């Protein structure tokens, strides 16, 4: 079993409320879930209105499938996101081992 984790950090310029942040987060989460069948959650900066962190997780039986799915998810986010993507990181877990990129 191969588990892939994609961590995305966004800067929400001009956002002045947690409600506005929630709208952006929910939109991105739903689009990722619908298109790639991944699990997505808001994982950090929960009380900060201008910073959003999302964690995207997928599982497959081959590393190439996991890497491909996360790469496609990242490309889609970069293309459609109304927020500035300031950092992203990928981790692949296989049989108890981790390989970060």
BARO-66419 format. One line per 4 residues: number of its first residue (from 1); their letters; for each residue x, y negated, z negated of N, C-alpha, C, O. Coordinates in steps of 0.1 Angstrom, whole numbers, plus 2048, in hexadecimal, padded with zeros to 3 digits. Atoms other than C-alpha are relative to their C-alpha. Example, Ala and Ser with C-alpha at 12.3 -4.5 7.8 and 13.67 -1.06 7.14 Angstrom:
BEGIN
1 = AS = 809 80C 800 87B 82D 7B2 809 7F4 800 813 7F4 7F9 | 7F7 80B 800 889 80B 7B9 7F8 7F5 7F8 7FD 7EA 7F7
//
This chain:
BEGIN
1 = XXXX = 809 80C 800 800 800 800 809 7F4 800 812 7F3 7F8 | 7F9 80C 7FF 80D 7DE 80A 7F7 7F4 7FC 7EC 7F4 801 | 808 80C 804 800 7BE 7F9 808 7F3 804 814 7F2 802 | 7FB 80C 7FC 806 79C 808 7FA 7F4 7F9 7ED 7F4 7F8
5 = XXXX = 805 80C 807 802 77B 7F5 806 7F3 807 812 7F2 809 | 7FC 80D 7FA 802 759 806 7FB 7F5 7F6 7EF 7F4 7F3 | 804 80C 809 803 73A 7EF 801 7F4 808 80B 7F1 80E | 800 80D 7F9 7F9 719 7FE 7FD 7F4 7F7 7F4 7F5 7EE
9 = XXXX = 801 80C 808 7FD 6F7 7EE 7FD 7F4 809 804 7F2 813 | 805 80B 7F8 7EA 6D9 7FC 800 7F3 7F8 7FE 7F3 7EC | 802 80D 805 7EA 6B4 7F6 7F4 7FA 806 7F3 7FA 812 | 80D 805 7FB 7C7 6A5 7F9 801 7F0 7FF 7FD 7EA 7F5
13 = XXXX = 7FF 80F 7FF 7CE 680 803 7F2 7FA 800 7E9 7FE 807 | 80D 807 800 7B2 669 7FA 7F5 806 7F8 7EA 801 7F6 | 80A 7F9 808 79F 682 7E5 800 7FA 7F2 80A 7F9 7EB | 801 807 80D 792 672 7C5 7F8 808 7F6 7F5 804 7EB
17 = XXXX = 809 7F9 809 77D 68E 7B5 803 80F 801 807 814 80C | 800 7F2 7FF 77D 6B3 7AD 7F6 806 809 7F8 811 80F | 80B 7FC 7F7 75D 6B6 7C0 805 800 80F 802 80A 816 | 7FA 801 7F3 76F 6AB 7E0 80A 80B 802 80B 811 80D
21 = XXXX = 7F6 7F5 7FF 78B 6C3 7D9 7F9 80E 802 7FE 816 80A | 808 7F3 7FF 772 6E0 7D4 7FB 802 80D 7FA 80D 812 | 806 7FF 7F3 762 6D8 7F5 80B 805 80A 808 80E 812 | 7F5 7FC 7F7 784 6DB 807 804 80F 7FD 805 817 807
25 = XXXX = 7FC 7F3 804 78D 6FA 7F4 7F6 80B 804 7FA 815 80A | 80B 7F6 7FC 76C 70C 7FA 800 802 80F 7FE 80D 813 | 800 7FF 7F1 76D 705 81F 80C 808 805 80A 811 80D | 7F4 7F8 7FC 791 712 823 7FE 80F 7FB 802 818 803
29 = XXXX = 801 7F2 805 78A 731 80D 7F6 808 809 7F8 813 80C | 80A 7F9 7F8 76A 73A 821 805 803 80E 803 80E 813 | 7FB 7FE 7F2 77B 736 843 80B 80B 800 80B 813 809 | 7F6 7F5 801 798 74C 838 7FA 80E 7FD 7FD 817 804
33 = XXXX = 807 7F3 802 781 767 82A 7F9 805 80C 7FA 811 80F | 808 7FC 7F5 76B 767 848 809 805 80C 806 80F 812 | 7F8 7FD 7F5 787 768 862 80A 80C 7FE 80C 814 807 | 7F5 7F7 802 7A1 77E 852 7FD 80B 7F5 805 814 7F3
37 = XXXX = 803 7F6 80A 78F 793 837 80A 801 7F5 80F 80C 7F2 | 7F6 801 80A 7A7 787 81C 7F9 7FC 7F3 7EE 7F6 7F3 | 805 806 80D 7A2 77E 7F7 807 7F3 7FF 813 7F2 801 | 7FA 80E 801 7A7 759 7F0 7FA 7FB 7F3 7EF 7FC 7EF
41 = XXXX = 804 806 80C 7A6 747 7CF 808 7F3 7FE 814 7F2 803 | 7F9 80C 804 7B0 724 7C2 808 805 7F4 802 809 7E9 | 7F7 7FA 80A 7CE 72D 7AD 808 7F7 7F7 80F 7FB 7EE | 7F9 809 809 7DC 70E 79E 7FB 7F1 802 7F3 7EF 80B
45 = XXXX = 804 80E 7FF 7D8 6E8 798 7F1 7FF 7FF 7EB 7F6 806 | 80E 7FF 800 7B4 6EF 78F 7FA 7F2 7FC 7EE 7EF 800 | 805 80D 804 7AF 6CD 77E 806 7F4 806 804 7E8 801 | 7FA 80B 7F9 7C3 6B8 796 7F9 7FD 80D 7F8 806 815
49 = XXXX = 809 802 7F5 7AD 6A7 7B0 807 7FE 80E 801 7FF 818 | 7F9 802 7F3 7C8 6A1 7CB 80A 80B 804 811 809 80D | 7F7 7F5 7FD 7DB 6C2 7CA 7F7 80D 800 7F0 80F 7F6 | 807 7F3 7FF 7CD 6E4 7D5 80A 80B 802 812 80A 80B
53 = XXXX = 7F8 7F4 7FE 7DD 706 7D2 7F7 80C 802 7EE 80E 7FA | 808 7F4 7FC 7CE 724 7E3 809 80C 801 815 80B 805 | 7F9 7F4 7FF 7D9 748 7E0 7F8 809 80A 7EC 80B 808 | 806 7F8 7F6 7D2 75F 7FE 806 80E 7FE 812 80F 7FF
57 = XXXX = 7FB 7F3 802 7D5 785 7F9 7FA 80A 80A 7EE 809 80C | 804 7F6 7F7 7D3 7A2 811 807 80D 7FD 812 80D 7F8 | 7FB 7F3 802 7D9 7C7 80F 7FF 808 80D 7F5 808 814 | 801 7F7 7F4 7E2 7E0 82B 80A 80B 7FE 811 80C 7F4
61 = XXXX = 7F7 7F5 801 7F6 7FF 831 80D 7FE 807 816 807 806 | 7F4 803 7F9 811 7EF 846 804 7F1 7FE 7FC 7E8 7FD | 7FB 80D 803 827 7D1 83F 7FD 7F7 80C 7FA 7EB 80A | 803 809 7F4 823 7C4 863 7F2 7FB 800 7F0 7EF 804
65 = XXXX = 80E 805 800 7FD 7C2 85F 7FE 7F5 7F6 7F8 7EB 7F8 | 801 80A 80B 800 7AF 83E 807 7F3 805 801 7E8 804 | 7F9 80C 7FC 81A 797 84C 7F8 7F9 80B 7F8 7EC 80C | 807 805 7F5 806 792 86C 7F3 7F8 7FB 7F1 7ED 800
69 = XXXX = 80D 806 805 7E5 78B 85A 803 7F3 7F8 7FC 7E9 7FA | 7FC 80C 808 7F6 772 842 805 7F5 809 802 7E9 807 | 7FB 80A 7F6 808 760 85F 7F5 7FA 808 7F4 7EE 80A | 80C 805 7F9 7E7 75D 872 7F8 7F7 7F7 7F3 7ED 7FC
73 = XXXX = 807 808 80A 7D6 750 853 806 7F2 7FE 800 7E8 7FE | 7F9 80C 802 7F1 736 84E 7FF 7F7 80C 7FD 7EB 80B | 801 808 7F3 7F0 72B 873 7F2 7F9 801 7F1 7EE 805 | 80D 806 800 7CA 726 870 7FF 7F5 7F6 7F9 7EA 7FA
77 = XXXX = 801 80A 80A 7CD 712 850 807 7F4 805 802 7E8 803 | 7F8 80B 7FB 7E8 6FC 860 7F8 7F8 80B 7F9 7EC 80C | 807 806 7F5 7D1 6F6 87E 7F3 7F9 7FB 7EF 7EE 801 | 80D 806 804 7B0 6EE 86B 7FF 7F9 7F3 7F5 7F2 7F1
81 = XXXX = 801 806 80D 7B8 6E1 849 800 7F1 800 808 7EB 807 | 800 80E 801 7AE 6BE 841 80A 7FB 7F6 80D 7EE 7F5 | 7F6 804 80A 7C8 6BE 825 80E 802 806 810 80A 80F | 7F2 7FF 7FD 7EE 6BB 828 806 80D 7F9 806 80D 7ED
85 = XXXX = 7FA 7F4 806 7FF 6DD 823 80E 7FC 7FD 816 7F9 805 | 7F3 804 805 81D 6D5 80E 80A 80B 7FD 816 80A 7FD | 7F7 7F4 803 82A 6F8 805 7F8 80D 803 7EC 80D 800 | 806 7F2 7FF 823 71C 80E 80B 80A 7FD 817 808 800
89 = XXXX = 7F7 7F5 803 833 73C 803 7F9 80D 802 7ED 80F 800 | 806 7F2 7FE 82E 761 80B 808 80A 7F8 815 809 7F7 | 7FA 7F5 807 835 77F 7F6 7FA 80D 805 7EE 80E 807 | 805 7F3 7FC 832 7A3 801 804 80A 7F5 810 80B 7F2
93 = XXXX = 7FE 7F6 80A 82F 7BF 7E7 7FE 80E 806 7F4 810 80D | 801 7F2 7FB 836 7E3 7F0 805 80A 7F6 811 809 7F2 | 7FC 7F5 80A 837 801 7D8 808 7FA 7F4 812 7FF 7F0 | 7FB 806 80C 83F 7EA 7BB 80C 7F6 802 811 7F1 7F9
97 = XXXX = 7F5 809 7FD 859 7D5 7CD 7FB 7F3 806 7F0 7F4 80C | 804 80D 7FA 857 7B0 7D8 80A 7FB 809 816 7FC 807 | 7F7 807 7F7 865 79E 7F5 7FA 7F3 803 7F0 7F2 80A | 805 80E 7FE 860 778 7F5 806 7FA 80C 811 7FC 810
101 = X = 7FB 808 7F5 863 761 812 7FA 7F2 800 7FE 7EA 808
//
